[in-house]
Amino acid sequence: MEGPFAHHRLANGLRLFIEPMSGVRSVACGYLARAGSRDETPETAGVSHFLEHMCFKGTPRRSWERLTADFDRLGSIYNAFTWKDKTAYYGWVPVDELEPQLELLTDMMEATLPGEEFDTEKQVILEEIAQSGDDLQHHLVDLVFEKMFAGHPLSWPVLGHERTVGRMTREQMAEYHRSRYSADNLMLIVAGRVDPGEVISLAERICGELLGSGGQTHREPPALREGTAVQQLKRFNQQALAMVFPAPPAGSEHEEDAQALAAILGGSNSRIYWNVMQEGLSASAGATHLDFHDCGLLAISAICEPANCESCTEALQAEAENITQNGVLEKEVQRVRNKRRTSLAVEAEAPYYRLMQLMDDIDYHGGPRTIEQRLAAVDAVTTESIARCLEKFPITERGYFVSVGPRDWPEL
Amino acid sequence: MIETRHEFLECGVEMAAAFLPDRRVVHFEFRLYAGAAHEPSERLGLAHLVEETVTKGTERRSGRELSDAFDAIGASHSTWTGRECAGFGSTCLPEYLEEALGLHAEFLRTPTFPEDACSVAVELAEQEINSLNDEPRDLCDKLLARQTYGEVLGRHVLGEPETLKRITRQDIAGFWQRMYVPGRMQLVLAGPVDWERTKACVESLFAGCGGAKSSGREPFTFQFNAQRAHHQQETEQEQIGVCYPGVAVPSREFPIERVLLGVLSGGMSSRLFTEVREKLGLVYYVQAWSEHPRGAGMIHIAASTTPERCAETYATLLREISRLADDVTEEELERAKTGLLARAETRGETTSARCAELGNDLFHYGHPVSREEKLDAIREVSVEDIRRYLHEHPRDQLSVLTLGPSQLEV
């Protein structure tokens, strides 16, 4: 492998990536499990996320009280998150605590899912689902996925439904755990002030016992739908709107172009900032490129006063049409490069930031990328490459329009 | 090696730097003593409107050109308004530091407040208030602050719909003229900073604009209001907010309070997370933290749960607050201390975190405080200190706010 990274595969199939960093006093490490809501069945929707919680609730070597106390004894900044196609567990500690940190995270991969804790934690998940019900943005995102990926597992919400979580059994979760948390479906990533050789020895000792092989991950690429969807929720004051279009998948030819396009269209100091927000049409509007290994989305969205739905939507559409017809300016592309240069320098000073980026790179790009490689990728973006991206992935047609809030608008 | 340096410059700006020579970025922030508490009571929301509009045009450039100038050097720029201050910060590569400082000085010194930018800022603030009403947690915090801190320090930075309506361009320009003077400015930098060179740069940028006399640093006083209120709203969860007085940052008891908050809400093995969430499954969200207006302190505890479980959640929160004095253990104390000390090497070690820490030192102590001194104070906290603190600060007067579909029966 090129660059400063070390790569190693343990006998049980676990892949290990290490990035030694200079000038820092800490180390971040994490497991990435290829297990997300797109790997669930309709009956078990929400199991990946529920399992993430349960990994903190008991292991072969520790009760949950002991596990969290041991994490806190290291002064670790630790947590986990679940997404459509992955679950990640991580800890960020002073450099001397890498070994015990790795032991704890590895222990969690073999969670025992105690029955009593399962029932209690289910209540916590149901509270989390209730909390998401009070979040307008959350409704918008769920509706986008539900409609755009209808019929495909990517359409299911990460948290699952009250119904599916409520009925879920420990046995269903145990089966999912067995098939997903095997060493060959996990990756271990370490970034910080470390010696790669020492980390490999540690991993051989600590992670070598993880069960080798589980079920095969089989993921079908989705077919993206077009249309309009409205969810009227009268209790909210504002309306959330999104125009969502198919976009380049992660690691594909136009990924960087799509990211630059989203930044020019709807990042800070962007066209949408000046022509939509600073025209008073929305206090929060922008564009985002969201990608998976087999598909991607470009979302142009806003939260606005219900009375402004028409004018705000027209203004967003006008920006999409303008950028499609007239392209982007060289100075806009240059701004994206300049900002990336600074954000990469910031990333290089914190192992946790690097860990998060490496998780993305390894999962989607087949391997870690150095700061220089990522800078080169954005430097390769040109006005022409963005134009080609827009030609291939238009943002004025073939999308889904989604509206959530007190107004039943647009009328269908 | 010198860790920090602090000086009142001739131009009036109070400047301090944390020297981190090996860093690849510089982070700096101008903090102005011009927050919501400084607003005239009939013009609430004014400080935030000045923060929003001060970058929308200068004598030399339009707002868009100013943003382009920041982007041309890749400086990421952010602004905020709080109770007592407004902040304008940037992260940039070290070679662009002087240019970035120049851009800050340009909008801080020569803003033009275009009429349309002012009216849009008012309109957007009104929309943000509506948006805040859609966010139960934030709305609960806003209502609890008003109830607890009273009229001045309890103001929300967005203001109120009726006071926003009254605000004109003239009000905005007037507030800027009174408040955005060097004597009310604090500039804090962290990274590979050349002190003499940066100082000379700042002196020249702010020379001759008057208002050099140090001002605006007097703390606001407030009377803690121990009240209970409910805000009716159709939501899925009930929000609970509880607060009671703590200590000011310069107090000798502050390190004890920090450790205590670690015991209460530091990690997943902390009291609140364990007792309210993990043992009983009552909540997803539960948290404790402290807030510090200058010269004061307030402990906050918050949770959200479905209405039928609200009474039990509230009772459990109160039980945990009250029993701490009786049964806090040596082991819990050590875990909380380790957490605080370790975070100084992880999250607290980034350039922006070092800058924020130094800014807070100036705000609360009036001068930089050595990191080692602060960490030593944490190391020295004992179980006896915690017990004494809890004994001397009884938690019998609480300010409580619930927000949701049903009123809490206690």
Chai-1 contact restraints between the chains, C-beta under 6 A:
chainA,res_idxA,chainB,res_idxB,connection_type,confidence,min_distance_angstrom,max_distance_angstrom,comment,restraint_id
A,G23,B,D22,contact,1.0,0.0,6.0,A-B,restraint_1
A,R25,B,E345,contact,1.0,0.0,6.0,A-B,restraint_2
A,S26,B,E345,contact,1.0,0.0,6.0,A-B,restraint_3
A,S26,B,T346,contact,1.0,0.0,6.0,A-B,restraint_4
A,T68,B,M268,contact,1.0,0.0,6.0,A-B,restraint_5
A,T68,B,S269,contact,1.0,0.0,6.0,A-B,restraint_6
A,A69,B,S269,contact,1.0,0.0,6.0,A-B,restraint_7
A,D72,B,G267,contact,1.0,0.0,6.0,A-B,restraint_8
A,D72,B,S269,contact,1.0,0.0,6.0,A-B,restraint_9
A,D72,B,R335,contact,1.0,0.0,6.0,A-B,restraint_10
A,D72,B,G339,contact,1.0,0.0,6.0,A-B,restraint_11
A,R73,B,R335,contact,1.0,0.0,6.0,A-B,restraint_12
A,G75,B,T338,contact,1.0,0.0,6.0,A-B,restraint_13
A,G75,B,G339,contact,1.0,0.0,6.0,A-B,restraint_14
A,G75,B,A342,contact,1.0,0.0,6.0,A-B,restraint_15
A,I77,B,T346,contact,1.0,0.0,6.0,A-B,restraint_16
A,W92,B,T346,contact,1.0,0.0,6.0,A-B,restraint_17
A,P94,B,A342,contact,1.0,0.0,6.0,A-B,restraint_18
A,P94,B,E345,contact,1.0,0.0,6.0,A-B,restraint_19
A,T120,B,G281,contact,1.0,0.0,6.0,A-B,restraint_20
A,Q123,B,G281,contact,1.0,0.0,6.0,A-B,restraint_21
A,V124,B,R277,contact,1.0,0.0,6.0,A-B,restraint_22
A,V124,B,G281,contact,1.0,0.0,6.0,A-B,restraint_23
A,V124,B,Y284,contact,1.0,0.0,6.0,A-B,restraint_24
A,E127,B,V283,contact,1.0,0.0,6.0,A-B,restraint_25
A,E127,B,Y284,contact,1.0,0.0,6.0,A-B,restraint_26
A,E128,B,Y284,contact,1.0,0.0,6.0,A-B,restraint_27
A,A130,B,E236,contact,1.0,0.0,6.0,A-B,restraint_28
A,A130,B,Q237,contact,1.0,0.0,6.0,A-B,restraint_29
A,A130,B,T306,contact,1.0,0.0,6.0,A-B,restraint_30
A,Q131,B,Q237,contact,1.0,0.0,6.0,A-B,restraint_31
A,Q131,B,Y284,contact,1.0,0.0,6.0,A-B,restraint_32
A,G133,B,E236,contact,1.0,0.0,6.0,A-B,restraint_33
A,D134,B,P136,contact,1.0,0.0,6.0,A-B,restraint_34
A,D134,B,T235,contact,1.0,0.0,6.0,A-B,restraint_35
A,D134,B,E236,contact,1.0,0.0,6.0,A-B,restraint_36
A,D134,B,Q237,contact,1.0,0.0,6.0,A-B,restraint_37
A,L136,B,D134,contact,1.0,0.0,6.0,A-B,restraint_38
A,R235,B,E234,contact,1.0,0.0,6.0,A-B,restraint_39
A,F236,B,D134,contact,1.0,0.0,6.0,A-B,restraint_40
A,N237,B,N130,contact,1.0,0.0,6.0,A-B,restraint_41
A,N237,B,N133,contact,1.0,0.0,6.0,A-B,restraint_42
A,N237,B,D134,contact,1.0,0.0,6.0,A-B,restraint_43
A,Q238,B,N130,contact,1.0,0.0,6.0,A-B,restraint_44
A,Q238,B,S131,contact,1.0,0.0,6.0,A-B,restraint_45
A,Q238,B,D134,contact,1.0,0.0,6.0,A-B,restraint_46
A,N269,B,S67,contact,1.0,0.0,6.0,A-B,restraint_47
A,N269,B,D71,contact,1.0,0.0,6.0,A-B,restraint_48
A,W274,B,R64,contact,1.0,0.0,6.0,A-B,restraint_49
A,Q278,B,V120,contact,1.0,0.0,6.0,A-B,restraint_50
A,G280,B,V120,contact,1.0,0.0,6.0,A-B,restraint_51
A,G280,B,E123,contact,1.0,0.0,6.0,A-B,restraint_52
A,A283,B,L124,contact,1.0,0.0,6.0,A-B,restraint_53
A,A283,B,Q127,contact,1.0,0.0,6.0,A-B,restraint_54
A,A283,B,E128,contact,1.0,0.0,6.0,A-B,restraint_55
A,E305,B,Q127,contact,1.0,0.0,6.0,A-B,restraint_56
A,R335,B,D71,contact,1.0,0.0,6.0,A-B,restraint_57
A,N338,B,D71,contact,1.0,0.0,6.0,A-B,restraint_58
A,N338,B,G74,contact,1.0,0.0,6.0,A-B,restraint_59
A,K339,B,G74,contact,1.0,0.0,6.0,A-B,restraint_60
A,R341,B,G74,contact,1.0,0.0,6.0,A-B,restraint_61
A,T342,B,G74,contact,1.0,0.0,6.0,A-B,restraint_62
A,T342,B,S76,contact,1.0,0.0,6.0,A-B,restraint_63
A,A345,B,R24,contact,1.0,0.0,6.0,A-B,restraint_64
A,A345,B,V25,contact,1.0,0.0,6.0,A-B,restraint_65
A,V346,B,V25,contact,1.0,0.0,6.0,A-B,restraint_66
A,E349,B,T350,contact,1.0,0.0,6.0,A-B,restraint_67
A,A350,B,T350,contact,1.0,0.0,6.0,A-B,restraint_68
